[in-house]
Amino acid sequence: MSRSTRVIWDDALTSYDFGPSHPLAPVRVELTMALARELGVLDKVELTGCAPATEDELATVHTRDYIEAVKRVSASGVPDLMVGLGTTDNPAFKGVHEASALIAGASLAAARAVWRGEAEHAVNVAGGLHHAMPSAASGFCVYNDPALAIDWLLAQGAGKVAYVDVDVHHGDGVQTVFYDDPRVLTISLHESPRTLFPGTGFPQETGADGTAVNVALPAGCGDAGWLRAFHAVVPPLLREFQPEVLVTQQGCDSHALDPLANLMLSLDGQRAAYAALHRLAHETAGGRWIAVGGGGYEIVQVVPRAWTHLIAEAAGHPLDPATPTGEQWRRLVRERTGETPPLTMSDGRRPEFSDLSGGYDPADPIDRAIIATRNAVFPLHGLDPMP
């Protein structure tokens, strides 16, 4: 299904490092790339480097004053709480501007490759910093690389861009940037803001003409409920919107083992979501697909396997879930983390779901979440909210 896939990578992307006790550990992307390399996934893609985003590029989304503040913190390491740097979530560190600009540059490189036809799909697993606001850091995020990539696509002449965010946390920064822009459809599936940071992402947040879409799922939702919600909301909206490019944020912190959230997906359920997004990119966006990473704080059992599956899916060569992880990678895991590595690329689940078209249960909290979203936005797109 895929003609060409480009993966953007530079070892310096691991310099986005808030310190040894911070949950956003850069070793998670190091282990991802090592696993993808060992399993031959990187042999199926074009691996290219990137340059940091320039200040002018960053200023398309972020204010100049904010960029200057980040640069001052970067030079000194001294916190600036006025812009959110120096908090528990976003500790100040020397080099923070350079590290953040490189991640932004990687997502911009992915956007350029897809828009210019150099690759059909492009992946930046180090990206997905979707909480960063135009003038403040937030939620482990300094510069909002997916928003920068989308803004670049619009500046090149893209008439419509769709953004689908499957991170367990609401994609609030990207929604904020494009909330009143009808050219950008943002869809976020996340744990309910009543129980999880950032406290936004209710169905009633609908943006310009219903182009902000939020599916707020109850804590405890697993594969069957999550996939039911995804298929009840995402495909019909993408088919109606018909974007020129699909951008997806692939946070894997919806997994049951993730320590920072309360959804219960398996690795196999997440794989099913990757495959669905891949199909939708071809069906609705001419195959143009840009995928970025995001959250994911179970750094051995989940993140490397999830995003290796993502790259393999984007490359058009999905991995058999029974594939062994490889002894060399397992040794690296033990050396770098001291943890026991997983043996295969699966949690041993068979993700199945029932489609909403078969009817819905108003007493079921997942179905109530689905219907709340469909009621809020489907009529604005000329779609029937009822199954």
N, C-alpha and C positions, 0 to 999 in steps of 0.2 A: 504493500500500500504506500510505502514511503519511497521517494526517489533519492533524497539525500538528506542527511542529518548532520548538523554541526554542533559540537560540544565545545563550549568556551571554557578554557581552563588555564590557570597560571598558579603555580605553587604559592605565589605571594597572596593569593586569595585567602589563605589561612591566617594572614596577619590581622584579620578582623577578629580580635581576641580581647574580650572583656576581663580576662583573668582566670586563674585555675578553679575558682569556686563558682563561676558563672555557668548557668545551664546551656548557653549557646556556645558549646565547645567546638573550636575549629577542627578538632580531630574527626568530627563526624563527616565532614566533607573530604578530608584526607582518606578516611577509611572507605568512603563511597567510591572515590576514584580508584583506589587500590583494588577494591572488589570488582569493579567494572573492568579494570584492566586484566585481572587474573582470569575472569570468566570469558574473556575475548569480546566483550561488548564494545570496548573502544576500538577494536579492529573493524567494526561495522560502521564507524562514524568518521567524520573529519574533525580532528582535534586541533583547535586553534587558540592562540593567546589573545590578549586584549590590552588596551591602553586605559589608563584611568580616565574617567569622565573629566572634561575640562570644567572650569568654573562657569563658563558661558552655558555649557550643557546642563550643569546642575541647576543653574538659575532659571531654566525653563519651568521647573517645578518648585524649587526652593528659593526663599528670599535671599538677596545678597547679604543682608545683615546676618542671617543665620549661617550662611556659608563662611563668612568672616569669623563668626564666633566659633564655629567648629575648627577652623584653621588655628585660632588662638589656643584653644584647648589642645589641639594636636601638637603644637609647638612646645607647650609648657607642661601639659599633663594636669593643669589646674582646672578643677571643675567649673562649670558655668551652669548653675541650676536654672537660670532664666531660660535657657534653651534645652533643658532636660538632660544635660551631660554632667555626670557626677552623682547620679541616683543609683539605687541598687540595681534597677533594670538596665540602666545605661551608664556604667562607670566611665569616668574620664581616663583616657590613656594617651600617651604620646604616640603620634602617628595615626590617630583615629580618622583624620580627614583623608589621608592617603589610602588607608585600608578601605574606607567607605567609598571613596571615589573609584577605586579599582573594581569593586563589586558593581557599582553603577555602570562603569565602562564595559563590564562583561555583558550586562543585559542590553546595553546599547549596541554592542557588537552583535548580539543575537538578533536584535531587531533589524539591524542593517543587512545581515546575511539573508534573512527571510524576505524583507521588502525588496531587496535588489535581485532576488532570484538566485543568489549564490547557494542557497540551501533551502529545502522545503520546510524543514523543521530545525529549530535551534534550542539548545538547552544550556542553562546556567544554574547548576545545582547550588552554587554559593549565594545566589540571589534570593529574591522573594521577601525583601525587607519592607513589608506592606504597612507597617504601623507608622513609619516616619511621616511627620506632618510638614507642610511647607516651611514652617519656622520653628520646629522643635523636634528633637529626638523623642522616641516613644517606643516602649515595648521591644527593646533590644535592637531597634532600627534607627539609623542615623540619616542616610539618604534613601529615598524611596525609589529603588531601581525599577520595579514594574511600572510605576507611574511615569518615570523618565522615559522608559521604552515606549509606552503608549503615546506620550506627548510627542516623541520624535516621529512616530508613525503618522500622527495627525499632521505634523508640520511637513511631512513629505507628500501629503495629499491623500492619505487614507481617509475615506469618507465615513467609515464605521469600523470600530474596533470593539471586540467583545473580550471581557476579562472575567474568567471564572476562577474563584479562589476556594480551594478545598481545605485550607488550613483550619484547624479546630478553633482558631481565634478569628473574629470578624476582621475583614480586610478594610479597616476604617480609614487608613491613610489614603489608599487608592480611591475609595468611595468619596472621600472629602475633596480630593483634587478634581474629580470629574462629576461631582454631584449634580451640577446644573448644565452639563454638556451632553446634549442628546446624541452626539456622535459616538459616545462610549457607553456600552452596556456593562455594568459591573454586577456580577452574581457571586454572592458569598454564601457558602454553606458552613455553618459553624455551630459550636455549642451555644446554647442560649446565653445572651448577655446578662440574664438574671443570676447566672452561676459562674461566669468566667469573664476575665479581662477581654476586651477593654470596656465592656458595659454598653456597647452600641451594637447595632445590627438587628434591630427589630423589623418586622415585616412592614411597618408603617413608614419606614425610611425608604421612600420610593424615587427621590431625585426628579430629574426633568423628564416628564412624560413616562414615568415608570422605568427609567433606565438604571435605577439602583434597585437591586433585588436581593433580599435577605431571607435566608432560610435558617431560622433559629431552632436548633434541635435540642431535645431534652437530654440532660446528663444520662449516661447509660445507654444511649443509642448505639446499636451495633451494625454489623454489615447489612442485614436485611432491611432495617429501617432507613439507614443512610442511603443505600442504593435506591430504595423505593422513593425517597425524597428527591434524590438527584434526578432520576428519570422522570419524575412527575413535573419537574420545574425546568431543568437546564435544556434538554433537547427541544421542547416546543418553543422556548424563547429564542434560542440560537437559530432555529429554522425560520422563525418569523423575522428576526433582526437581520440575518444574512450579513455578518461582518466580512470585511475584507481580510482581516487577520484575527486569529484567536490567540490570546495571551492567557496562560494559566499559571496560577501560583499553587505549588504542589506540596505545601506543608504536610508532613506525615505525622503530626502530633495528635491526629484523631485516633491513633492506635491505642489499644487497651493498655499497653505497657507504658505509655507516655506519663511521666511523673507530674506534668503541669496541667493536665486537663482530665476530662471525665467521659469522653466518648469511648467506645469499645470496639472499634474496627480492628480487623485482622490485616496482616500483610496481604492476604489473598483478596480481601475486599478492596484494599487500596489498588491492587493490580487491576481489578475489574474497572475501577474508576479511570485509571490511566488509559485502558483500552477504549473505554467509552469516549473519552475526550479526544483520543486519536481519531476515532471514526467521525466524530462531530467536526473536527478540523477539516477533514476531507469533504464531508457532506455540506458544510455551511460556509467554509472560509477558503475554498479552493486549495485546501491542503496546507495553508500557511499557518504554522503553529509555533509559538514561542513559549517554552516552559521554563519557569524559574523555581528554585527551591522554596525555602520558607522555614516554618517551625519544625521541630523534631528534636526531642530532648532525651530519648532513649538511644544513646549514641552508638551502641553496639548491636543490639538485637533488632532495631527498627531502621534507623536512618540509612545505613549503607545498603541494606537489602532493598528498601523501598525505592531509593533513587537509582540504584542499579537497574531495577525493573523498569523504572521510568525511562532511562536512557535506552534500554533494550527495546521497549515498546515504541519509542519515537523513531528508532532506527529501522523499525519494521521487522525485527528479529526477536520477538518476545522470548524470554527464558522459560523453560519448563520449570514449574515450581519445585520439582523434585531435584533440581540441579544442586550438587554439593557446593558448598561455599569455597572449598579449596584449602589445602593445608598451609600454603604460604600465607594466605590472607589470615587464617586463624592464628598463625604465629605472630603476625604483625599486630593483631588485636591484643594478644596477651602481652606483647612487648609495650605497646602504646598505652594500654588501659588497665592491664592486670585482670581483665574480665574473661569469662568463658564465652567464646564465640558460638553463634548458631551454626548448625551443621549443614542445613539446606536453605534454599531460597523460599521456603514456605512456612506458614504457621499450621499447615495441615487442615485448612478449612476449605469448604466448598461454598463460596458466597452465592446465595440465592435470595431472590426477593420476589414479592408479588406486585404486579403493576397496579397503579391506582385505578386504571380503567376497569378493573374488576370490582370496583366499589370501595368506599372508605368507611371507616369506623369513627364516628364523632367522639367516642369515648377514649380513643387511642391518642396519646399525647403526640406521637409522631405524625399521625394523620391530621391532627389539629394544626400542627406547625405547617404542614404542607398546604392545607386549605387556607390558612391565614396568609401565606405568601401569595398563593394563586389569586385569592380575592383582592389582595392589595394591588397587584401589578398586571395580571392577565388581561383584564378589560382595557387597560391603557394600551395594550398591544393588539387589541382586536381578537383576543383569545377568550374562550369560554373557561371560567375558573373552575367549573364543576367537571368531574371526570365523566 
